[in-house]
Amino acid sequence: GMKKAYELFMMMPTLKAHRAAQQTAVSALRELIDKERVQLIHANAMRAVLYSLRAVRRRRTPVIAHVRVTRSGGPWEWGLDQYLAWHCRVILANSHTVARRFRWCVRNAPVHVLYNGIDPRPFDRADGAAFRARLGILPTAPLIGIVGMLEPRKGHRILFEAFQTILTRFPEARLVVAGGEPPGGNGYRRALEVDANARGLGSRVVFTGHLEDIPALMAAVDIV
């Protein structure tokens, strides 16, 4: 059931896709809900929430939305937030800032703050020196890191511009870009690599792709 749900989410078209493609995804999700006799849906990320709400329309299956971004990113976001606040049984926000996104548009929005859980133990034993060595970065080089999915809204290009200024004072500095592209890919990594080279940053910027060992990166960098 969980594997099938994950596969369905990965196949869900974007919200800008043709209506027929969206309806096919909704029907498949509704079929899974019926087959597994789902009593509660916990949807993570806006696309999953909206498809879940459409799949349970005219049913009593409650949907819990888990939201981790401060804005939904479009001119229609106010109406979208209202829709979630009215139709979700509960909205879980990972910060009070995210929670305010819903409270300002619906007075009694069912939103609760639930911080992301982090196990601190891997950070206590992380080996930053080994991480630097794997990437060919000297132990003495000032190291900056950015961690996150490769998307324009993350501001990588702004960081590249700032890094150019940093290099004028610290030419031995290096920048680690950790993170992969969204599911399905968007070609943004290649665009960032081209931008970095065009700025003359070249080998001073290291792209790791999707990275599991975040504690090692945190132990290795001077600024994140």
Rosetta blueprint (number, residue, H / E / L):
1 G L
2 M H
3 K H
4 K H
5 A H
6 Y H
7 E H
8 L H
9 F H
10 M H
11 M H
12 M L
13 P L
14 T L
15 L L
16 K L
17 A L
18 H L
19 R H
20 A H
21 A H
22 Q H
23 Q H
24 T H
25 A H
26 V H
27 S H
28 A H
29 L H
30 R H
31 E H
32 L H
33 I H
34 D H
35 K H
36 E H
37 R L
38 V L
39 Q L
40 L L
41 I E
42 H E
43 A E
44 N E
45 A L
46 M H
47 R H
48 A H
49 V H
50 L H
51 Y H
52 S H
53 L H
54 R H
55 A H
56 V L
57 R L
58 R L
59 R L
60 R L
61 T L
62 P L
63 V E
64 I E
65 A E
66 H E
67 V E
68 R L
69 V L
70 T L
71 R L
72 S L
73 G L
74 G L
75 P L
76 W L
77 E H
78 W H
79 G H
80 L H
81 D H
82 Q H
83 Y H
84 L H
85 A H
86 W H
87 H H
88 C L
89 R L
90 V E
91 I E
92 L E
93 A E
94 N L
95 S L
96 H H
97 T H
98 V H
99 A H
100 R H
101 R H
102 F H
103 R H
104 W L
105 C L
106 V L
107 R L
108 N L
109 A L
110 P L
111 V E
112 H E
113 V E
114 L L
115 Y L
116 N L
117 G L
118 I L
119 D L
120 P L
121 R H
122 P H
123 F H
124 D H
125 R L
126 A L
127 D L
128 G H
129 A H
130 A H
131 F H
132 R H
133 A H
134 R H
135 L H
136 G L
137 I L
138 L L
139 P L
140 T L
141 A L
142 P L
143 L E
144 I E
145 G E
146 I E
147 V E
148 G L
149 M L
150 L L
151 E L
152 P H
153 R H
154 K H
155 G L
156 H H
157 R H
158 I H
159 L H
160 F H
161 E H
162 A H
163 F H
164 Q H
165 T H
166 I H
167 L H
168 T H
169 R H
170 F L
171 P L
172 E L
173 A L
174 R E
175 L E
176 V E
177 V E
178 A E
179 G L
180 G L
181 E L
182 P L
183 P L
184 G L
185 G L
186 N L
187 G L
188 Y H
189 R H
190 R H
191 A H
192 L H
193 E H
194 V H
195 D H
196 A H
197 N H
198 A H
199 R L
200 G L
201 L L
202 G H
203 S H
204 R H
205 V E
206 V E
207 F E
208 T E
209 G E
210 H L
211 L L
212 E L
213 D L
214 I H
215 P H
216 A H
217 L H
218 M H
219 A H
220 A H
221 V L
222 D L
223 I E
224 V L
